[in-house]
């Protein structure tokens, strides 16, 4: 059998096809390599150009910093050898023409009407405070004179004017006015309170007792006691403790006065929510009275009872051997008891007058004292010291006494202490009933 022979033409064309495919692949590979090289070359060229630009910018910045440093150094060296420049502006310029007008043109009456004391008394106050308020004169700005510093504090206490207005009047900054007021008030308390508010001596107590007897017919009286509310800003922390029964925030000022309307004991700062009697029992006055060290051992016998020196208080206070209060008023009161109440109330009016004059002179205590709670006791105490200072120097008080309502006077939470207390009150009551008292 004969098999078919392969075609010679097909066998000859097969190697040519393979070769053509290989050549095609080779050309494609070469073209691909050329494209990659060109892309890489473009990337390298772009990076080189960018680096060159950045390098030029860095060089420029470096040269600019070098130039600025050189100029600053040259300026510093130039100023080093030159005389120091004098500072021309320390504070904002403010006019003090008003204070200059006050010191030169105001009469003694005008000065006393606004500063609550005559010029001579004001200078005496400045002399007392000068060693503690003087400032050293340096090459810096000129310090305020002592007289102006004291006047700023007195004006604030007397008028309760805003610090912004005070700064305009005296030609100072508002913060400076606040600082000066608080500092002068603290110096007044530190340096003058032990001198002007103190317990009378035994001889002075004898004069007080005799004056109360001569002027109001009440025997064995060493003073009158009362408390008043001082309105304050809403305090932080626990404001409800300071809200009194009248609905405003306050602190208590408890005072004891003599026959000359002078305070000889004060207690400041108790929250307004508590009762008068609680303020009293928590005070040092109560502890001294209970221990028998408050008054001298001076007694007088009425109706067979030895009556010691006593204070006069209202119905809110407890009845103690050394503190007299009125009888509870009712329709069935004995005439002798009513007479006792009338004489006690008349003598006790001294403390109401003293508080009225205190608030009338120093108006920062009259409505609301707009100072922080941590400075409040200092401001109130300074006002009490200045009240006694004015009374000692016989300063006229042209205003009317501020009428102060009795706070919680009808809330008698304190019981009569002992039979001895009632016996002493009954003995004084018998003294008035017998007609021995005379004015």
Secondary structure, DSSP 4 states (H G I P E B T S, - for coil): -PPPPPPHHHHHHHHHHHHHHHHHHHHHHHHHHHHHHHHHHHHHHHHHHHHHHHHHHHHHHHHHHHHHHHHHHHHHHHHHSSPPPPP--SS-----HHHHHHHHH--HHHHHHHHSS-HHHHHHHHHHHHHHH-----SSSPPPPHHHHHHHHHHHHHH---HHHHHHHHT--HHHHHHHHHHHHHHHHHHHHHHHS----HHHHHHHHHHHHHHH--TTEEEEEEEEEEEB---SS-GGGGB-TTSSBEEEEEEEE-TTS-EEEEEEEEETTS-HHHHHHTSHHHHHHHHT-SS-S--EEETTEEE--EEE--TTSPPBTTEE-PPPP-TT--HHHHHHHHHHHHHHHHHHHHHHHHHHH-GGGTS-B-S-HHHHHHHHHHHHHHHHHHHHTT----SPPPP-PPTTTT---SPP--HHHHHHHHHHHHHHHTT----
